[in-house]
Amino acid sequence: MLRSVADHEESASIIVRYRTKPIQALVDTGSELTIACLNLAKEHCWKIRPTELQAVKVANGESMPIHGIATEILTVGQRSVRSEIFITPDITDLILGIDWQRKQGSTHWNHAKRRIKFGSGEWIPLRTGTEANEYRNVSRIYVETDVVLQPKQETDVPVRVGRSFLQGEPLAGVTESYKLPNLSRVYSPNFRT
């Protein structure tokens, strides 16, 4: 993926609605499947069912675990579509893959006016880079395996860092804990590259 270094970034993000709640979603022509963050599914009380698909490969070749699948109705503009959404803890967004886009019929992009249209529906504004990234200031850190934390000592804990998009290099860095003010013996992880 190549990005401009100009002041504004183009984005393929749109707002979809689940019931009346807005959800930012990436329209990704490079993803075969529609995938959502596990926390997003929990937040909206989606019923997650088991699926045979246990993992998918992302653009850089890494494997990403799939926890299950949810069937929910997502609304874009005036169109509501029953959507099969795979659930993973490893991303922080909703990604509308080719499977979802096919259900829309034809897709029309108008990059000059920063908008997209599905089938015969109305034009939907594409969010600018600033708008699309407004919720991406925090990455989720997940513990990979169970670890026994001994009292009064530091312990190495293997973790995964959630990502906003499937493309790009894996995030490499170090997690450090820091003491939370006003809370005795409570520490919060801090990730630095």
N, C-alpha and C positions, 0 to 999 in steps of 0.2 A: 504494500500500500504506500503510495506517495502522497505527501501532503505539502501544501503551499506554506511558505514562511510569511505570507502576507498577514496583515492585521486581522482579517476575517478568514474563517475556515468554512468550506462547504460541508454539508452534512447530509446524510441520508436518513436522519432521524425524523420521526413524526410523532404525533400524539394519538394514541388509540385510547379507547375507553372500555373499562370493564365495569359493567353496570353504569354508574355515573362517575366513577373515579378515573381521572386521567393517568395514563401510563406512557412514559417515553419509550419508544421502540425504534430500533434500527432496522431499516429495510435493507436486508443483506442478500444480494444476488450471488454471493459466494458461499452461502450456507444452504445446504440441502434441506435442513430441518429448522423448525421453529423451536426456539429454546428460551427458557426463562430461568431467572435466579430462584433458588429455593426459598429465599426470604420473601421474594415478591409473591410467590405462590402461597406461602403461609400468611402473609399480610392480607391477602384477598380471600383467604379460606378456601383455596382451590382444593378439590379432592384429588389427591395424587394416587394413581393406581400403579401397580407393578407393570413393568414392560420387559420384553426380552432383550431389548437394547440396553446394554450395561455401560457402554462408553462410546465416545465418538472421537475422531481425530480432528484436531484444529489445524489451522492454516500452517503452523510451523511444525506439524507432525506429532506434537504431543497428544497424549490421550487425556480426555476429559470425562469424568464419571457422570453417568446419568442415573438419577435416583428414582425416576418414574415418569409418568405421563399424566397430564391433566387435559380434560376436554372442556373448554370454556368458550363462551361467546364474546368475541372482541368486536368493538364497533369502531369503524374508521369513517369519519364524516357521517353520512346517513346510512351506511351499509353495515349490517351486523353479520358476522361470519362465525360459524361453529369451528373452533380451532383446536387442533391436536398440538399440545405444547409439551415438549420434553423438558424435564426439570433437572437442574444441576446446581451445586453450590459454588461452582467455579467462575461464574460470570456475575455481573451486577446489573444487568439489563434484561430487557425482552428483545429478542432478535427474531424478526419475521423472515423466515427462510423461504426458499423457492417453493416448498410445499404449500405454504400459506399464500404466496403470491399467485400460484396457479389457480387457486380457488377464486381469486378475484377476477379472472379473465385476463385481458391484456393490461399491461402496465405502461403508462405514458409518463416519461420524465420531461420536465421543462426546467432545465438548469438555469437558463437565463432569468426566469422569474422565480426560481427556487420553489418549485412545487411538483407534485406528483399526482397522477390520477389513476385509479384502478377501475378497469372496465368502463362502464358508462357513468360512473359516479362523478361527484364534483372534484375539483382540484383541491388538494390538501397541501398546506404550506410545509416545506421542509424547514426544519429548525436550523438556525445558524450555528456555527461552531460554539459560540459562547453560550447560547441557549441549550444546546445539546449537552454541553459539558458542565452545566451548572450544578448537577448532583453528583459529580464524579470526583469530589475532593478527598474521598475516603475509600481506601481499599479494605476489603474484609480479609481477615487472616483466620485460617482454619487449621486446627490441630489435626495432623494426619492420622495419628494412632493414640491409643490410650497411654498415658504417662502417669506414673506415681510421682507426686511432688512431695519430696521430703521436707520436713519443717526446717526453717532457718538456713536454707542453702539454695544456691542457684541450680537450675536443672535445664539441660538442653532439651528442647522440644521440637520435633520435626513439624513444620507447618507448610501450608499452601496459601498463596495470596490470590484472591479473586481478581478477575480482570473485567474490564468494561467491554472489550471486543475480543473476538477470536483471533484476529490477525496480530502479527507482530511477534517480537521476541519475548520469551518468558521473562518475567520480572526477576532479577537477581539482586539480592541484598541481604541485609542482616536485620533481624528483629531484636529489639532491646526493650526491656521493661523499664517503666518509670513509675514512681510512687504517685498515686492520685492524692491530691490535697484533701484534707479533712476525712480521709478514710484510713484507718489503721490497718496495716498489713494487706492493702489492696493495691495491685499493680496493674497497669494497662500496657499492652504491647505497642511498640512504636517501630515502624518499618522504615529503614533508610537504605538507599541504594549506594 
